[in-house]
Amino acid sequence: MNILKPHPLKPGSTIGIISPASPQRDPLRLQRGISYIESKGYKVILGKHAQNNHAGYLAGTDEQRIEDIETMFADDTIDAIMCARGGYGTTRILPNVNYDIIRSNPKIFIGFSDTTALQSAILKEAGLITFSGAMPSVDFADEIDPFTEESFWAVLQHDIAHSTITVDVLTTYAKVKLKED
């Protein structure tokens, strides 16, 4: 299988936000995260079901959460996809995601926590490299550590198509190095 590397973010790029796991505990946190992303010069499109709450612990039914994933990947106007938050429930949808859509429309995909299962499945089934990183309802809702902020945007804005990404772990921080192949 070919490994797919997504295109970098450019000024004015559009970022889609989905919730493949748990619902928003506090919708205002998501709104603050969206405002932060917009303040960085990006457009934001919220997934149709990103603010749903199903059974009190899922951000929509399995079908709705899959629909948002597939819709965001298929939409040519979306340049990157961020998971709003982690939580629970992502593993429930893995067998039913259409990975051909993802493989045919590779783009930046960001999340962590429960969404790591989805990221692993995307790599295995579609061959797309994804990013473990900050999420709007978690990290961007409040003050962001400057080192985290700088590293996050530097990696996403760098063209990794012909690059190798390495991480040197220092005493308390990881230094990201981007090297052209």
N, C-alpha and C positions, 0 to 999 in steps of 0.2 A: 504494500500500500504506500502511495506517495504521502509524505507529510506536507500538509498545507500550512503556510504561514500567512496570516491575514495582512492586509494593507494597513499602513499607519494612519492614525488620526491626523487630519489636517484642520487648520482653522476653519470654523464654520461647519465641521462635520456634524452629522446627526447621530445621536446616541439613543437607542431604544432601551427602555427599562421594563423588565419583566419580574414576576414573582413566582419562580418555579417551586417554591417550598412553602413556608409559613406566611400567614397574612401580616399586614402591617399592624403592629401594636399601637402605633401612634402615627396617624396619617400626616401630622405636622412635621414629623422627622423626615418623611419621604419628601415633602414639599421643600423643606430646607435643603435637602440633598440635591434636589432638582434645581433649585435656585443657585446653589453653589456651582453646579455643572454649567448652567447657563451663563454664570458670571465669568467662566473661563472661555467663553466664546463659542460654545457648542449649542446646537439645537437639541431639544429633548422631545421624544415621543413616548408616552406612557402606554404600555401594553393594555389592550382592551380589558383584560381581567386582572391587571396588576394590583388593584385595590380590593379585589373580592375577598370574601371570607366564607369558607365552606366548612361546616361542622366545627367551627371554632379553632381549628388548628391547621387548616390548609388555605392557601390563597387561591381559592377556586377549586372546581372539580378537577379530576385528573385530565379530562378532555379539554377544559378551559386553559389549564396551565400548558398543556402540549400545544394548543392552538396559538397561544402567545409566542412560544418558542419558534414554532414553524413559520408563523406570520412574520416575525421580526427577521428571521434568516432569509425568507423569500422576498422581502421588501427591498428593492434596489435603492431606495432613498435612505435606508438605515446603514450607517457605516460601522457601528459598534453596538454591542448589546451588553448591558450591565444588569446583574441580578440586584434587585432592590435590597434583599437581605437573604439570610439563610434560614435555618430553623429545622423544619421536618417535612418530609413528604416527597422529596425529589426521587428517591429510589422507586417509588410506586409507578412513576411514569416512564422510566427508562426503556422497558420493552416495547413501548408504543410510539416512541418518537420516530419520525421519518428522517433518518440520518442522511438519506440521499439529498434532501432539501439542503441540509447543512453543508454537505460535501460540494454541492453545486453552487453554493453561495457563501464561500468562506468569508468570515469577518471576525473582528475582535469580539471575544466573549469573556466577560469578567465576573468573578464571584469567588466565594469561599464558603467554608462551613458545609452545610448540607448540599450545596450545589457542586461540591467537589465530585460527587458521584456522577453528576451529569457531565462535568468536564472530562472525567475519565472515560465515560461512554462516548463522548464526542471524539476524543482522540482515537479510541479503539475502533469505532464504527465509521467515522468520517475522515479520520486522519488529520483533523484540525487542531493546531496548537491553540490552547486557551490560556488565560491568565488568572492566577490567584491574586486577587487584589481588592482594594477598597470598594465599598458598596454605598449607594446613596442614603439608605435608611440607617446605616450603621456608622460609617466613617465620615461621611460628608455632611451629616446632620448637625454636627457640632464643630468645635475648633479642630483643625487638622494639624497633626505634627508636621512641621515644615519639611523634614527629611522625607517622610512618607509621601507627602504631596509632590515634592520635586521628583522623586524616583518613579512614582506612579505615572505621571504625565510624560516623563522622559522616555520610558519604555514604550508607552502606547503611541508616541509621536515618532518613534524611530522606525525606519524601514527595516524590518527584520528579515525580509525576503532573502537577502544575501548576507545575513549576519548570524553570529553565534552569540547567545546571551549567556554570560557566566555571572555567578554571584560569589563574591569574596566575603566571608563572614568575619566581621571585626569583633571587637569586644562586646559592643551592644548594638551595632548596626550592621546591616548587610549592604555592601557597596555593589551596585549593579554596573557591569561593564558591557558595553555593546561593541563588538568587533566585527568589521566587515570580513566575510569569508574570502 
